[in-house]
Amino acid sequence: MDNNKNKSENVSELEAQIKNERDKLNLIFDSMIDGVYLISGDRRIQFMNKALRDRFGDHVGDICYQVFHGRDKPCPLCKLSEIMNMKKIRWEWHSPRTNRTYDLIETPVNGTGGTILKLTIFRDITRRKLDQKRVEEEYRRAEFYIDLMGHDINNINQVIMGYLNMILSMPDFPDKFRNYTRIALDYVIKSAEIISNVKTLYELDSGGLDLKKIDIYPAFTSAVNVVRSHSRNVRVNSNIIKGTYFIHGNALLFNVFSNLLTNAVKFDKHDIVEIDVDISQSDDGRYWKLELKDKGKGIKDEYKKTIFNRLERAGENAHGSGLGLTIVKNIIESYKGMVWVEDRIKGDQTKGSNFIMLFPMEKDHGI
């Protein structure tokens, strides 16, 4: 008799402990911002926490697809069978009833008597989805504006440049108007350069061009030829040779050299512009170290860092304070490289600048 009494007391005590643990767990669930519910294999709701009851009402004992979807039969996207096969699933669901979007995490848990229940956690991600939609809309709008500048406006610039060049080539065009026409042509060219620079920055930000193994030589040579064709007497002394210096890059490498060479010419007032370009291995053997030395007016120490960031306005005497050097920095950094500027002759800013670039070596390079 005493044994039966002891067994009964032990069972009651165990049941009380189980109830106490279950109550603690329910309190934890009720304190959560996310919705939580449990359903059994027959799709009946066994538990709903407070957050979910506040959104959908108290429907413990009801059928899940009737409560959440207003359906009279199981949902086509129902994950119950997969959960009962001990899989964990994460997916998104938009509720027409609440007009909210939820991130659902569903996992199997052990119920009483060896049964399996489906535990689902609802996380409201409506705001995040709306923000994502806004970002996508802004991205499409930016694409439209870039396309507008890159095609329509640039086509207009090309027509204007064509007519201005035609006027300047007329032998009977009055000399008193020739200088004003050249100034107008210069500004149209600058407008085209700005559009090109904006397009390049957009391509960098959007990751529009993939990286692959490329030879430095073709991009460098093309940039040298372009600068020579548009400028006065320019001499570029370089030890870069074909098929030797390979990096992980893309077509934007041309823009790096074009911008740096154009700046070197722009800020050098000598009759003959001389630029020295030297490439070598870095001390640690991981990079190609490319130095581009000009003989322009140089860059003051306080501007040596800010010239690469268009957002940090450099002073009027800074070397190329427009978009060009920002583009150079962004392109090289997209290659996992680095760029900075020093004095061509250390300690004497007035003797010109040395732009130093480090490009990670591509494997099986030419040397």
Buried (B, 14 or more C-beta within 10 A) or exposed (E): EEEEEEEEEEEEEEEEEEEEEEEEEBEEBBEBEBBBBBBBBEBBBBBBBBBBBEBBEEBEEBBBBBBBBEBEEBBEEBBBEBBBEEEEBEEEBEBEEEEBBBBBBBBBEEBEEEEBBBBBBBBBBBEEBEEEEEEEEEEEEEEEEBEEBBEEEBEEBEEBBEEBEEBBEEEEEEEEEEEEBEEBBEEBBEBBBBBBBBBBBBBBEEEEBEBEEBBBBBBBBBBBEBBBEEBEEBEBEBEBEEEBBBBBBBEBBBBBBBBBBBBBBBBBEEEEBBBBBBBEBEEEEEBBBBBBBBBBBBBBEEBBEBBBBBEEEBEEEBBBBBBBBBBBBBBBEBBEBBBBBBBBBEEEBEBBBBBBBBBBBBEEBBE
